[in-house]
Amino acid sequence: MPRRPLGRSSAHRAFTLIELLVVIAIIAILIGLLLPAVQKIREAANRMKCTNNMKQFGLAIHNYHDINDRFPAARAFYNSGGSTVGGSYTTGAWIIVPATDDTTGSWIYRILPFMEQDNVSKGIKAATNTTQWNTEWAKINATDLPFIHCPSDTRTKYGTTNVLTGYMGVTGNDERDGSDARNGIFAVNTWNYQMPAPVVRFASVTDGLSNTLMVGERPPASDLYWGWWMYSDSDNILAHPNRETYTVSGCNGNEYFRPDTVRNTRSACHYWSLHPGGGNWLLGDGSVRFYAYTAATTTLTDMASMNGGEVVRQ
């Protein structure tokens, strides 16, 4: 029987406790160094996708203008007889008349045909009675569209019967408490039912399309109550600064673009984003720029107006 070589052990050498702890510490350090890099890469991808969403909006809005010779109306408006369109309640009865682009839904709804989403709105336009209209409204209201969400918003629930968006049409900077801003690209019509929506064209933007804000970011409210893409006020249109205090509770009446969190119940009062340091903004010429929060009270306030004559230094 052969002998074992002298001085050699048949057992494998194991890690000591100290060596094992050192290895674990090194792995932890490497993970700690890697995670921020991964997060930065993920956020860069999300910001790029958000930028692309806005560019799609810009192209669709311009195509809408080419066909209709004006920008899409910010909110639905009513006919001069005081009756309602699309089932809105104003005179004590639900009155159904053919739903047109301007008498139903939001500015996002109006540009759907230019986002290759014409099928989404066909049913409601064809409705001829209350039952049909309500059925189609519920259907379209629950339709999720991938380009209406910023991918940095990690909340998976955007609503059950109402799908939400994080993109807001800029109504202007001349808002006063109790009145609506009317000097932005998405200037709104008055709530007086005799008044049609303002007609805003390229020529109306005398400050220059490249100097005027068109769409900004604001994630849906913490309770997902604000941000419905098919509605309008405080859902997908907002002034900057926002001085309206009637719809969203808790607004201070002078809300500027600033950082916030999805947990804050008052975060729906103002423009902000889930991107670090600032947010994406779509300009009237269709370009998208990232602005830091430091530009809130100067550059962005001036750019919210389409005809204020402000000198914008970007």
Residue pairs with C-beta under 8 A, 6 or more apart in sequence:
4 10
15 23
43 152
43 275
43 276
45 151
46 150
46 151
46 152
46 275
47 152
47 275
47 280
47 290
49 151
50 150
50 151
50 152
50 217
50 273
50 275
50 280
51 280
51 288
51 290
53 147
53 148
53 149
53 150
53 167
54 167
54 215
54 280
54 281
54 282
54 288
55 282
55 286
55 288
56 115
56 147
57 111
57 147
57 167
57 215
57 282
58 214
58 215
58 282
58 283
58 285
58 286
58 287
58 288
59 114
59 286
60 111
60 114
60 115
61 71
61 72
61 111
61 114
61 214
61 286
62 286
63 111
63 114
64 71
64 72
64 110
64 111
64 114
65 71
65 201
65 202
69 201
70 199
70 200
70 201
71 185
71 186
71 200
71 201
72 101
72 107
72 110
72 111
73 101
73 102
73 107
73 110
73 189
73 197
73 198
74 106
74 107
74 169
74 171
74 186
74 187
74 188
74 189
74 197
74 232
74 237
75 106
75 107
75 188
75 189
75 197
75 232
75 233
75 237
76 85
76 86
76 88
76 102
76 103
76 104
76 105
76 106
76 232
77 102
77 103
77 189
77 195
77 196
77 197
78 84
78 85
78 88
78 90
78 103
78 193
79 85
79 97
79 103
80 193
80 194
82 90
82 91
82 193
82 194
83 90
83 91
83 95
83 97
84 90
84 91
84 94
84 95
85 95
85 97
85 99
85 100
85 103
85 104
86 96
86 97
86 99
86 103
86 104
86 105
86 124
86 133
86 137
87 94
87 95
87 96
87 130
87 133
87 134
87 137
90 193
94 130
96 127
96 128
96 129
96 130
96 133
97 103
98 125
99 124
99 125
99 127
99 133
100 125
101 109
101 110
102 110
102 197
104 124
104 125
105 121
105 140
105 230
105 231
106 229
106 230
106 231
106 232
106 235
106 236
106 237
107 169
107 186
107 232
107 236
107 237
108 148
108 165
108 167
108 229
108 230
108 236
109 121
109 140
109 229
109 230
112 118
112 120
112 121
113 121
115 145
115 147
117 145
120 140
120 143
120 145
121 140
123 136
123 139
123 140
124 133
124 136
124 137
124 139
124 140
126 132
126 136
127 133
127 135
127 136
137 230
138 161
140 230
141 161
141 162
141 163
141 228
141 230
142 159
142 160
142 161
142 162
142 163
143 163
144 158
144 163
145 163
145 229
148 163
148 164
148 165
148 166
148 167
148 229
149 158
149 164
149 165
149 166
150 166
150 167
150 217
150 219
150 273
150 274
152 273
152 274
152 275
153 166
153 219
153 220
153 262
153 274
155 220
155 224
155 262
157 224
158 164
158 220
158 224
158 227
159 220
159 224
159 228
162 228
162 230
163 228
163 229
163 230
164 220
164 224
164 227
164 228
164 229
164 235
165 220
165 227
165 228
165 229
165 235
165 236
166 217
166 218
166 219
166 220
166 227
166 273
167 215
167 216
167 217
167 218
167 236
168 215
168 216
168 217
168 218
168 236
168 237
168 238
168 271
169 184
169 185
169 186
169 214
169 215
169 236
169 237
169 238
170 184
170 185
170 186
170 213
170 214
170 215
170 216
170 237
170 238
170 239
170 240
170 304
171 180
171 181
171 182
171 184
171 186
171 187
171 188
171 237
171 238
171 239
172 181
172 182
172 183
172 184
172 186
172 187
172 239
172 304
172 305
172 306
173 181
173 183
173 184
173 239
173 240
173 241
173 301
173 302
173 304
173 305
173 308
174 181
174 182
174 183
174 239
174 305
174 308
175 181
175 239
175 241
175 242
175 243
175 244
176 243
177 243
177 244
177 245
177 253
178 246
180 187
180 188
180 190
180 239
180 244
181 187
181 188
181 239
181 304
182 188
182 198
183 305
183 306
183 307
183 308
184 212
184 213
184 239
184 304
184 305
184 306
185 200
185 205
185 212
185 213
185 214
185 284
185 306
186 200
186 214
186 237
187 198
187 200
187 306
188 197
188 198
188 232
188 233
188 237
189 195
189 196
189 197
189 198
200 306
202 209
204 306
204 307
205 212
205 284
205 306
205 307
206 306
206 307
206 309
207 303
207 305
207 306
207 307
207 308
207 309
207 310
207 312
208 284
209 283
209 284
209 285
209 286
210 283
210 284
210 285
210 287
211 283
211 284
211 303
211 312
211 314
212 283
212 284
212 303
212 304
212 305
212 306
213 240
213 281
213 282
213 283
213 284
213 300
213 303
213 304
214 281
214 282
214 283
214 284
215 281
215 282
216 238
216 240
216 257
216 271
216 279
216 280
216 281
216 282
217 271
217 272
217 273
217 275
217 279
217 280
217 281
218 227
218 238
218 267
218 268
218 270
218 271
218 272
218 273
219 227
219 262
219 267
219 272
219 273
219 274
220 226
220 227
220 268
221 227
221 248
221 265
221 267
221 268
222 262
222 263
222 264
222 265
222 267
222 268
223 265
225 268
226 234
226 235
226 247
226 248
226 268
227 235
227 236
227 268
228 235
228 236
229 235
229 236
233 244
233 247
234 244
234 247
234 248
234 268
238 270
238 271
239 304
240 256
240 257
240 270
240 271
240 300
240 301
240 304
241 254
241 255
241 256
241 270
241 301
242 251
242 255
242 269
242 270
242 271
243 253
243 254
243 255
244 251
245 251
245 252
245 253
248 266
248 268
248 269
249 266
250 265
250 266
250 269
251 266
251 269
251 270
252 269
255 269
255 270
256 270
256 271
256 296
256 297
256 300
256 301
257 270
257 271
257 272
257 279
257 291
257 293
257 295
257 296
257 300
258 270
258 272
258 293
258 296
259 272
259 293
260 266
260 267
260 270
260 272
261 267
262 274
271 279
272 279
272 293
273 279
273 280
275 290
277 292
277 293
278 290
278 291
278 292
278 293
278 295
279 290
279 291
280 288
280 289
280 290
281 288
281 289
281 290
281 291
281 300
281 303
282 288
283 289
283 303
284 306
289 314
291 299
291 300
299 312
299 313
299 314
302 308
302 310
302 311
302 312
303 310
303 312
